[in-house]
Every structure is written in C-alpha cells, then in structure tokens.
Amino acid sequence: LERVDIDLLIETTITDIRDGEPGLSNITSALSKGIDVITTNKGPVALSFYQLKKIAERSGSRLRYSGTVGGGTPILDFARQQLKNEKILSVKGVLNSTSNYILWKMAKDKVNLKDALQEAKNRKIAERDSRYDITGIDTACKLVILANSIMDFKVDLKDVTIEGIENVSLNNVLEAENAGKAVRLIGRIEDRLRVSPELIAKTDPLCVEADNNSICFSTEYNNYILIGKGAGGKETANTVIRDLLDLYQVELLQNKTVSGVALPLVS
Ligand SMILES: NC(=O)c1ccc[n+]([C@@H]2O[C@H](COP(=O)([O-])OP(=O)(O)OC[C@H]3O[C@@H](n4cnc5c(N)ncnc54)[C@H](OP(=O)(O)O)[C@@H]3O)[C@@H](O)[C@H]2O)c1
C-alpha cells in the first residue's frame, strides 16, 4: 500500500477476532490514505467500527462490508438502504451457517455434533477456526456489526451475552424434533445483545435448513424477514461485487478505470 497508487483495497484476509489482524492494519492504512475499502473480514469491523468510520470521514475514503453479515444475503444493505426511514426496534435471526447446518444435520441424520461439524468442514462452510462458529462468537460479531452500523448502538463484543451450541446433544435435538420444534442458534438485538441456542417452532420462518441464514427486523411499522445463503465462496465474492457497484457504479457505467489491490494477493 505504501508503493501503489490505487482507488480501492479489497480486504479478504482471515478473520481474527482477538486483534482483527492483519485486516485491521490493512484497512486502517488504506482508509487513512484516502483509499476506499471493501472487506468481508468481520474482525476489524466488529472490533473497530467507530475508529474506522472516523478515519474514513477524516480522509474522505469509504468503507463497505456487506459480506461480513449474512454472507450472500444482503442483510446490511437491506437495512441500510430500505429501512432508512424506519426505526429498527429489534433484530433476531440465524446468522451463522455452520451452526445451523450442524443443528439441522443432527436432527435430519441423527448424527452427533462432532460428525455434523466434520461434514460442515468438508463442505467448506466452516470458518478456518470453527470454534468461532460453534461457541457463538461469529454470531456475536455479526450482532455487534449490525447494532453499531444500522442501529447506532455503541457496543463491542464484551456487551454480548454468548452461549454457543457446543453443549447441545443429539438427545436435545431429537427431543425438540419429537415436539415439532427445532434447536437453532439465535442472535438477538433488543435492549441487550444475546446469542444462544433456542427452541423454535418448525413453522417459524427463522427455522431455516442447512447453511441458510434468516433474520427478522422489527421496526415501528412492520416486520421484515430475509432468508438466504449465509456462506460460500461464490456468495461471498458476490458481496464484493455488490459493494463495488455501490461505490463505483457511476465510474463503471462511464467506462472509467478503477484501480485496486486485493489482499490476500490473487493471481
Ligand atoms: N467463505 C465464506 O463463506 C465467508 C463468508 C463471509 C465472510 N467471510 C470472510 O471473508 C474472509 C475470507 O474468507 P475465506 O473463506 O476466503 O477465508 P480463508 O479460506 O480462511 O482464507 C483467508 C485468506 O487469508 C490469507 N491469510 C491468512 N493469514 C494472512 C496474513 N497474515 N496476511 C495475508 N493473508 C493472510 C490466507 O492465506 P493462506 O491460505 O496462505 O493461509 C487465505 O488466502 C474471511 O475473513 C472470512 O471470515 C467468508
């Protein structure tokens, strides 16, 4: 970044929610030089949203991060663009594909959590460090990003009460099944932020299958539900294109050149 003259950095390095690195340094450095940033990396946005926003405001650069919540499903964009004139009162949903896949698979094939997790890894929907998925931290990061960026909360990960699915047994899942219900890892933003496994009716629209995500925005006027793929390479790459068009639609329509760098470097 010191040596290149570019408009845009696309930052998709590994998520580390302990210190946000290396993404946080890459993004901070680009924004402070006036370079726009598109990222799918939750770490820096969950840990340092207000700090990054301030740097961008000072230098006139822009930060887009629609892939950080909901993967392919445009959750942040929907809220940011379509709910501008409505006060969002609460948010609840399934925001982690891996844990949803595991809970769904346990019930469907009567397998234990370990085997269902292995299948999620084989399907490449788990985070590189799958403890983020299982312990609820990934969902908590997404709640923090949503709360800060669309509801004007000032929260960080310490403000989220987190319980993951690590102690959910096959018995728990099958008992729920027999009662016409399902166990799902639900994230909630109400007065407080909370992640925990909940029993929900199978007819509840939030009770999605496999690696889907679901979210319900309750506003002063209505309830809105979005459902779609929450992870996957193509889906997440598509969020980068979505952000690219959001930032540069005018330039691209006029056939102007936008120069950029992607980290990690791709050939
Ligand atoms: N895939 C999805 O479904 C999805 C959905 C939403 C958000 N995201 C986020 O999008 C980002 C990319 O996802 P992914 O699935 O491509 O993750 P990934 O498979 O873990 O790949 C991350 C990339 O970062 C590189 N990397 C790791 N440490 C680095 C460092 N210190 N400096 C520079 N590069 C480094 C890795 O290189 P090596 O392979 O050489 O280690 C790898 O190319 C992650 O932050 C992820 O959380 C992914």
The ligand as an ORCA input file, in Angstrom:
! r2SCAN-3c Opt
* xyz 0 1
  N     -16.140    -18.065      2.795
  C     -17.261    -17.598      3.342
  O     -18.320    -18.205      3.278
  C     -17.259    -16.256      4.052
  C     -18.475    -15.624      4.333
  C     -18.460    -14.358      4.944
  C     -17.240    -13.790      5.317
  N     -16.079    -14.457      5.070
  C     -14.809    -13.848      5.470
  O     -14.088    -13.498      4.295
  C     -12.667    -13.670      4.539
  C     -12.114    -14.631      3.502
  O     -12.837    -15.849      3.576
  P     -12.223    -17.216      3.049
  O     -13.292    -18.225      3.162
  O     -11.519    -16.978      1.748
  O     -11.167    -17.457      4.231
  P      -9.904    -18.402      4.255
  O     -10.144    -19.585      3.403
  O      -9.565    -18.579      5.690
  O      -8.790    -17.535      3.501
  C      -8.256    -16.412      4.085
  C      -7.078    -15.965      3.238
  O      -6.313    -15.090      4.068
  C      -4.935    -15.433      3.885
  N      -4.202    -15.041      5.077
  C      -4.176    -15.654      6.270
  N      -3.358    -15.000      7.115
  C      -2.858    -13.947      6.395
  C      -1.939    -12.919      6.684
  N      -1.388    -12.824      7.894
  N      -1.661    -11.995      5.704
  C      -2.242    -12.088      4.484
  N      -3.110    -13.070      4.155
  C      -3.415    -13.979      5.103
  C      -4.946    -16.923      3.678
  O      -3.755    -17.320      3.038
  P      -3.190    -18.830      3.260
  O      -4.203    -19.764      2.702
  O      -1.911    -18.801      2.506
  O      -3.030    -19.001      4.734
  C      -6.156    -17.093      2.764
  O      -5.785    -16.867      1.422
  C     -12.517    -14.174      5.967
  O     -12.246    -13.081      6.805
  C     -13.896    -14.775      6.278
  O     -14.219    -14.734      7.654
  C     -16.061    -15.666      4.409
*
